[in-house]
Structure formats: structure tokens, C-alpha cells
């Protein structure tokens, strides 16, 4: 599986290549899926560009995406979109157009309550476990652990020389991960080494402008579709023709 995270925490300051509006996200998603992406993950934005989990914003984003792609669509449901965990849970409960899955950073306050609300709606939960946090320990102790859709192992180490070692350490922390599937991804300059490791280990992977704005050779990426094409090459799914 090659998940595509279209925008993440990026803003307009990162350039016009980063999609933010529902229409831009849908256009980018269509290109990414055509290039081989198998799932779409987005951070919905208000018209002024702020991350949000409000029912109105999520509905507009998910509806736009589903009009262009037929693959599973997921959204972020973390503290950046709504810092207050109680308010975040209540906003999630008010969703009227449901994504296929939502990502919950497990180290954040209120993560289990938000995850329980999502599960109650029938939305799959990605348990985000970020290196350098206590997310792995919290997940190991959580009664919701066996019910999550997958575990997303997020390697925060941006150094290409050490990112793979950091990924191995995070996977060791996760242990059996309640027997749930694991998606492994890195960020910034660590994105490509971690993606290659995911391919070698046979784990699901992620790529997209959320994780890196650069291609493996250091050149700026022109789109999420271009990152997917390069990501599949590095993951090992396809080979360049000679």
C-alpha cells in the first residue's frame, strides 16, 4: 500500500504546489491515484487555510475528494486541527460526511476519546505513533489498540544518515502493535531512506508533500503525483525501463 498525504501541516508559505482547498486537494488526489497511490490522507482546511475537524470543513473536503477518486480517503484528527480534546471529540461526533479513516496521534491528550468517537461512527482509526513520544507505550496499554485499522509509525528523525536506525528503534518499541498492520513513513530528508526501509520490510508506506517537498535527487517536487511515481520506484513496486 502506498498512502499519499497530500498536504499535512504545510501552508501557503510552502508554495502553490501544496494543495489546500477542497478543489485543489481533489485535483492533486486524482493525479496521485493515477500515478499509483492507493489511499489518500489529507488535513482539511478552512477557507483561510487553518486546519480543522469541523463537520462543515470535513464534509466539503471528503465530498470533493470522493468526486475525483475511488480509493479510501482519510483525514487528520489531531490537536493541530482542534487543541482542546473535548471539543475535538465533539466535533468528530458531529461529522455528517464520513471519511473511510482518520488519523489520531496517540501521544496527544484525549487521543483515546477521539478514537472511540471515530469507531462509534464506523470510521477506521489510524493510531499515529511518533518517535520520541510515549505513543507506543500508550497504545500497548490501550484497550482500543486491537480495534484500530492500522498503526502509523512516524519517524521524526529528519537526518538521512540516521532515519533508518530511528525507524528500527520505533518498530521495536511498537512490538506486536496488537497484531495490527503497520505503515512506516519518515519526514523531511528522512522520508526517502525510511520509505526504502518500508519496502525492504514489506510494510505499507506513505509519501506526499506532507512529508517532503523534494525528490530523492534534491530537486523540488512538482506535485504529489511526481512523489508517488518516485516513491513507488524506491519502494520497489516498479522498475525504471532501460
C-alpha positions as CSV (number, residue, x, y, z in Angstrom):
1,X,0.0,0.0,0.0
2,X,1.2,3.5,-0.9
3,X,-0.7,6.1,1.0
4,X,-0.4,9.7,-0.2
5,X,-0.5,12.5,2.3
6,X,-1.3,15.5,0.2
7,X,-0.7,18.5,2.4
8,X,-0.1,17.7,6.1
9,X,0.9,20.8,8.1
10,X,2.1,22.6,5.1
11,X,0.8,26.1,4.4
12,X,0.6,28.6,1.5
13,X,4.1,29.7,2.6
14,X,5.4,26.3,1.2
15,X,4.4,27.3,-2.3
16,X,1.5,26.9,-4.7
17,X,2.5,23.2,-5.3
18,X,0.9,22.3,-1.9
19,X,-2.9,21.8,-2.2
20,X,-5.0,23.3,0.5
21,X,-8.6,24.0,-0.7
22,X,-11.0,21.1,-1.3
23,X,-10.8,21.6,-5.1
24,X,-7.0,21.7,-5.1
25,X,-6.9,18.6,-2.9
26,X,-9.2,16.7,-5.2
27,X,-7.2,17.6,-8.2
28,X,-4.0,16.6,-6.5
29,X,-5.5,13.3,-5.3
30,X,-6.7,12.4,-8.8
31,X,-3.1,12.8,-10.1
32,X,-1.6,10.9,-7.2
33,X,-4.0,8.0,-7.7
34,X,-3.4,7.9,-11.4
35,X,0.4,7.6,-10.6
36,X,-0.3,4.6,-8.3
37,X,-1.3,5.9,-4.9
38,X,-3.7,3.5,-3.2
39,X,-5.0,5.7,-0.3
40,X,-5.4,9.4,0.2
41,X,-4.8,11.2,3.5
42,X,-5.4,14.9,4.0
43,X,-5.5,17.7,6.6
44,X,-8.8,19.6,5.8
45,X,-8.5,23.4,5.9
46,X,-10.9,26.3,6.4
47,X,-11.1,28.9,3.6
48,X,-8.4,30.9,5.4
49,X,-6.1,27.9,5.5
50,X,-6.4,26.7,9.1
51,X,-6.5,23.0,9.9
52,X,-10.0,22.0,11.1
53,X,-12.1,19.0,12.1
54,X,-15.3,20.9,12.0
55,X,-18.2,18.9,10.3
56,X,-18.6,21.5,7.6
57,X,-14.9,21.6,6.6
58,X,-14.5,17.8,6.7
59,X,-17.7,17.3,4.7
60,X,-16.5,19.7,2.0
61,X,-13.1,18.1,1.7
62,X,-14.2,14.5,1.7
63,X,-17.0,15.2,-0.8
64,X,-14.6,16.9,-3.2
65,X,-12.1,14.0,-2.9
66,X,-14.7,11.3,-3.4
67,X,-15.9,13.1,-6.6
68,X,-12.5,12.5,-8.1
69,X,-11.1,9.3,-6.6
70,X,-12.5,5.9,-5.7
71,X,-9.7,4.9,-3.2
72,X,-10.1,5.1,0.6
73,X,-10.0,8.7,1.9
74,X,-8.7,9.6,5.3
75,X,-8.4,12.8,7.3
76,X,-6.3,14.0,10.2
77,X,-8.0,14.3,13.6
78,X,-5.2,15.7,15.8
79,X,-4.6,18.6,18.1
80,X,-3.3,20.9,15.4
81,X,-6.9,20.9,14.0
82,X,-8.5,21.4,17.4
83,X,-6.3,21.7,20.5
84,X,-9.0,21.1,23.1
85,X,-9.5,17.3,23.2
86,X,-13.1,17.5,24.4
87,X,-14.0,20.0,21.6
88,X,-12.2,17.7,19.1
89,X,-14.2,14.7,20.2
90,X,-17.5,16.6,19.9
91,X,-16.6,18.0,16.5
92,X,-15.8,14.5,15.3
93,X,-19.2,13.2,16.7
94,X,-20.9,15.9,14.6
95,X,-19.4,14.7,11.2
96,X,-22.1,14.2,8.6
97,X,-19.9,13.1,5.7
98,X,-17.6,10.3,7.0
99,X,-14.1,9.6,5.7
100,X,-13.0,6.0,5.4
101,X,-10.4,6.5,8.2
102,X,-9.0,9.2,10.4
103,X,-5.5,9.6,12.0
104,X,-5.2,10.1,15.7
105,X,-1.8,10.9,17.2
106,X,-1.8,8.5,20.1
107,X,0.5,10.6,22.4
108,X,-1.8,13.6,22.4
109,X,-4.2,14.3,25.3
110,X,-7.7,12.8,24.6
111,X,-6.5,10.5,21.8
112,X,-8.5,7.5,23.1
113,X,-11.7,9.5,23.4
114,X,-11.3,10.8,19.9
115,X,-10.6,7.3,18.6
116,X,-13.6,5.9,20.5
117,X,-15.8,8.6,18.9
118,X,-14.5,7.7,15.4
119,X,-15.0,4.0,16.0
120,X,-18.6,4.8,17.2
121,X,-19.2,6.4,13.8
122,X,-17.8,3.4,11.9
123,X,-14.7,5.3,10.8
124,X,-11.5,3.4,10.8
125,X,-8.7,4.7,13.1
126,X,-5.1,5.1,12.3
127,X,-3.1,5.2,15.5
128,X,-0.3,7.6,14.9
129,X,2.8,6.6,16.9
130,X,5.5,9.3,16.6
131,X,9.1,8.6,17.5
132,X,10.3,10.5,20.6
133,X,6.9,10.3,22.3
134,X,5.2,7.8,24.6
135,X,2.7,6.9,21.9
136,X,3.9,3.3,21.6
137,X,3.6,2.7,25.4
138,X,0.2,4.2,25.4
139,X,-1.0,2.1,22.5
140,X,0.4,-1.1,24.1
141,X,-1.8,-0.3,27.2
142,X,-4.9,0.8,25.3
143,X,-8.0,-1.4,25.1
144,X,-8.7,0.2,21.8
145,X,-5.4,-1.0,20.3
146,X,-6.8,-4.2,18.8
147,X,-9.6,-2.2,17.2
148,X,-7.5,0.3,15.2
149,X,-7.4,-0.1,11.4
150,X,-3.6,0.3,11.4
151,X,-0.6,1.7,13.2
152,X,1.2,4.5,11.5
153,X,4.9,4.6,12.7
154,X,6.0,8.2,12.2
155,X,9.8,8.6,12.2
156,X,10.5,12.2,13.3
157,X,14.3,11.9,12.6
158,X,14.9,14.1,9.6
159,X,18.6,13.1,9.1
160,X,19.1,10.7,6.1
161,X,22.1,9.2,7.8
162,X,20.2,8.0,10.9
163,X,16.5,7.9,9.9
164,X,16.5,4.2,9.2
165,X,18.1,3.4,12.6
166,X,15.4,5.6,14.2
167,X,12.8,3.6,12.3
168,X,14.1,0.3,13.5
169,X,14.0,1.6,17.1
170,X,10.4,2.8,16.7
171,X,9.3,-0.5,15.3
172,X,11.0,-2.3,18.2
173,X,9.0,0.0,20.6
174,X,5.8,-1.0,18.8
175,X,6.5,-4.7,19.2
176,X,3.5,-6.7,18.0
177,X,1.4,-3.5,17.7
178,X,-1.7,-5.5,18.9
179,X,-1.3,-7.5,15.7
180,X,-2.5,-4.5,13.6
181,X,-0.9,-3.7,10.2
182,X,1.9,-1.1,10.3
183,X,2.5,1.8,7.9
184,X,6.0,3.2,8.2
185,X,7.0,6.7,7.0
186,X,9.6,9.4,7.6
187,X,9.7,13.1,7.1
188,X,11.9,15.8,5.5
189,X,15.3,14.4,4.5
190,X,14.5,11.2,6.3
191,X,11.5,10.5,4.0
192,X,13.3,8.6,1.3
193,X,15.5,6.3,3.5
194,X,12.5,5.3,5.6
195,X,10.4,4.6,2.5
196,X,13.1,2.3,1.1
197,X,13.2,0.5,4.5
198,X,9.4,0.1,4.4
199,X,9.8,-1.6,1.1
200,X,12.5,-3.9,2.3
201,X,10.4,-4.9,5.3
202,X,7.2,-5.4,3.4
203,X,5.4,-2.7,5.3
204,X,2.9,-0.2,4.0
205,X,4.4,3.1,3.1
206,X,3.5,6.8,2.7
207,X,4.7,9.6,0.5
208,X,3.4,13.1,-0.3
209,X,4.1,16.8,0.1
210,X,3.2,16.5,3.7
211,X,6.4,14.6,4.3
212,X,8.8,16.1,1.8
213,X,8.9,18.8,-0.8
214,X,11.9,17.3,-2.5
215,X,12.6,14.4,-4.8
216,X,15.3,11.9,-4.0
217,X,17.9,13.9,-6.0
218,X,17.1,17.0,-4.0
219,X,15.1,18.7,-6.7
220,X,11.8,20.3,-5.8
221,X,8.8,18.1,-6.4
222,X,6.2,19.4,-8.8
223,X,3.3,17.5,-7.4
224,X,2.1,14.7,-5.2
225,X,1.8,12.6,-8.3
226,X,5.5,13.0,-9.0
227,X,6.3,12.0,-5.5
228,X,4.2,8.9,-5.8
229,X,6.0,7.9,-9.0
230,X,9.4,8.3,-7.4
231,X,8.1,6.7,-4.2
232,X,7.0,3.5,-6.0
233,X,10.4,3.3,-7.7
234,X,12.2,3.5,-4.3
235,X,9.7,1.2,-2.6
236,X,10.4,-1.5,-5.2
237,X,7.0,-1.8,-6.8
238,X,8.2,-0.9,-10.3
239,X,11.5,-0.6,-12.1
240,X,12.7,2.1,-14.5
241,X,12.8,0.9,-18.1
242,X,16.2,0.7,-19.6
